[in-house]
């Protein structure tokens, strides 16, 4: 589906009926990463909404204007367009940064929060420099160099060996990303805020899901979230890397649905 918001066309999937669950994809991915979640959530009595962020998937990719604020504002506009007052928001990796932005700036729209394979700390100076170089590379050379870097970070070793078709599928999504989205996403990630000091103040029911073999957001950064978020639920999933929702979908889905079912009306 497509909707016009904030001067762009935003693509999204919308499946099921019931309390809304908004799933935010990571970088450099798109909403297709949530395919293993949409029907199980709908079958469990929830309305699952998975958008392509601006610059990614089938959404428009303007040449400039990318930031965590802008991504978050687009999602609020999408909720408005769908006449949804509040949603449980799940954010994977970069999607988690957007979730934290929403919790700080628009907590009125977030019913509960699921932090998936993500971290609360900002980039240090060396990492910021690398993001700038990669953004310039994406503008100059397109998706291939970025795809190569991220493909090596996304999966557990066991997945790499046993599920080559999954690796190929995710790699093809990354390779098809618009260079504007790649560069804009990298700049938004580079300039994101340090959220660790704010975690204790978020105050929404929360869930942290992490994979034991995540190279992009290893367990030590997940533990920062687990220790700082008040009363959060936690699930550490074995034999899963950064793409925990696709690598271990049954356990991931059960964890997410159990969390959703536990929330007060």
N, C-alpha and C positions, 0 to 999 in steps of 0.2 A: 504494500500500500504506500501511497505518497500523500504528503500534506505540505502545504505552503506555509512556512513559518520563518520569521526573521529574515526575509528576503532570500530564502533558499527553499528548494524542495527537499524534504526529509523523507527517506524511505524507512518503513518499519513493518514488523510483523505484529499481529494482534490476534491472540488465540484464547478462547475460553471465556467464561463468565465467572464473576465473583470478585473478591478483593484483588486489587491490581498489584502486579509484581513487574517492576521495570528493570530490565537487565541491560547493563552498559558494557559493551565489548572493550577489549584491550587494543593496544597498538602493536603492529599495523594490521589489524584484523577488521572484521565487520560482523554484522548481526548473525551471519550464518553460523558463527561459533556456538550459538545457543540452540541450534537445531535439536540436540539431544534433550533439551530441557522443556521446550515449548509444549509438546503434547502431554508429557507427564504432569506438568503444572496445571494444564487445563483439565486433565482427567482427575486431578486432586481437588478441583473446585476453585481454581484461581484464574484470573485473567492475566496472561503472560504477554508482555509488550517488550519487543526487542528492536530498537532503532539502529540504523546506521548513523553514526555521528557525522557531522558535516565533514566533507573531505574523504569519506570512507564508503565502501560498498556502493550502493545505488543512489546515495544522497549527492547533492551538488557539492562541488569542490571549488569554492572561490579561491582566488589567487592569494588572498591575505585575510587577516583578521581572526586568527586562531588563538584561543586562550582557554584555560579551564573555566573562567567566568562565562565565556561565550558558549562553550559546550553545555555547561549547566543551564544557562538561560534558554538554549534550544530545547532542552529536555522539559523545562518548566512550560515552555510554549507548547510542546507536544502534549503534555498532560492537560493543559488548558483546552487544546483542540479536541482532545478525546473526552473532555468534561470529567476528568478525574481529579478529585480534590487532593488525595494523598495516595502514595504508593509505597509498598516495600521496595526499596531500591537495592539491587545487587550490582556491585561494580568489580570487574576483573582488571587487575593491573592498572592501566591508565584509567579504566572505568572506575576504579577505586579512588583515584585522585579526584575525579569528577564528583563521586559520591561525597567525599569529604568537603568539597566546595559547596555542595548542596546543603550538607549538615551545618556548615557555618553560615551560609548566606540565605538559604531557604528551608530551614528546618520544618516550617509549617507544611511543606509538601512531602515530607518523608515520614512514613509510619514506623518503619524499622529499617535496619541497615545490614546488608551482608557484604563483608569485605572478603574478596576472593583473590587469592594469589597477588596481593598488593602490599604496599608499604606506606608509612606515614611521613617518612623523612624526605626532605628536598634533596636535590642534587648538590654535591660539593662542586668546587670550582673546576676540578679536572673533568668531572662528568658533564658539567655545563658546556665546557669547551668541546667535548666529544659530540654532544648533541648538536651544537652549532655546525661542526664540521660535517656531520651526517646530513643535516638539513640542506646544506649547500650541495652536498653530493647528490641528494635526492632530486634537487632542482636541476642539476646538471646532467645526471646519468639515469634518472628514473628509479624504478623500484628494485632492480636486481641487486645492487650492493647492500641495500637495507635488508632485503629478503634473506640474503646469505648470513648476515650478522644475526638476525632474529631467529632464523630456522635452527641455529645451533643452541639457542637458549630455551626453546619452548617445551621440549619433551623429556620425559624420563628415559633413561637408557633402554629399559625394557620395552617401552613404546616404540622407540626407534627401530628395534630389532623385530618386534612382533607385528607392528601395524604400519607397514610402509605406505599403505593406501591412505591412512589418516595424515601422515606427514605430507604426502603429495597433495592432498586436498587443501590443507592449511597453507602450504607453500604457494599453491595457485591463487588463493585469496590474497595473500600478501603481494604477490607479483602483479596482481591486477589493480592494486591501489593507485589512485591518481597521485602523481608527484606533488601536486599542491597540498593534498591531504597529508602525505608523508612529511613534507617539510613543515607544514603548519602544526601537525601533531607533535613533532620533535621540539619545535619552539615552545609549544604549550607545556610539554613535559619539562623542558629545561627551566622554564620560568615559574613552575608551580611553587606553591607555598609550603613551608615547613609546618606540618600539621601535628607532629608529636605532642607539643605542649597543649593542644586543644582537645585531644582525644577524651580526656576525663570529663570534659564539659558537654560532650555530645548528647548523652542522656537518653538516647533512643534504644529500644531493644536491639541487640546486635549479635551477629554471628561472624566468626572468622573461619574461613576454610583455606587450608594450605596443603600443598603436596610435599612429601618428604624429599623429593628430588628436584625441587624447583631451583633452577640456577639463576633466574631473573629476580625472584623475590624469595630468598632462602628463609629457612625457619627462624633465623635470628631476627629478621625484620617482622615476621608474623608474630613472634613473641612480644615485640614492642606493643603491637595492637592488643594482643590478648591480655597483657598485664595492665594496660592503661584504660581500656574501654570498660566502663562500669558493668559488672555482672554479665559479660558477654559469654555466649556459647562458643565452643571451639570444636573443630574437627580437623585433625591432621590425617591426611589420606596417603596410605602407602602406595608405592609404585606409581606415583603421579608427579609430574613436573608442573610447569607453568600453566599448561592446558588441562588442569585438573578436571574440569567439567566434561571434557571430551575423552580424556584418558580413562577415567573411572566414573562413567556417567551414572550407573545405578546407585553407587554409594553416595555420590554427589547429590543426586536427586532426592534420595531418602533423607539426607541431612537437611537439605533446603526445605523440603515439604514438612518434616518434623518441626523445624524452626517456625515455619509459617503457621502450622497448626497450633503452636504454643502461644501465639500472640493473642493478647486481649482484644475483644471486638472493638 
